[in-house]
Amino acid sequence: MNSCTVRFADHDVRAERGSIRWELFLDWNIRDVVLTDRPDTLRILFRERPDPPAWSKLLTDAGYPQPAFGSVEDAPSEHPMAA
């Protein structure tokens, strides 16, 4: 499994993680969306290749501000919030 960060500049998304996660689940490639130590940043866990343009469209169509995506990394196979 892979991961990347998604940042919403100047927007605290911690309380909105569930609804952001729900929107991103429209893409079968998304495994989970988890909190980070930054209030404006979440980590997206996904199966195959990242698709930031499609994810950005899903989020902006749902009314979220334009996100910025960070580097892609290998996620640990046992993530504590990926249940």
Secondary structure, DSSP 8 states (H G I E B T S, - for coil): -EEEEEE-TT---GGGHHHHHHHHTTSTTEEEEEE-SSTTEEEEEESS---HHHHHHHHHHTT----EEEEEEE--SS-TT--
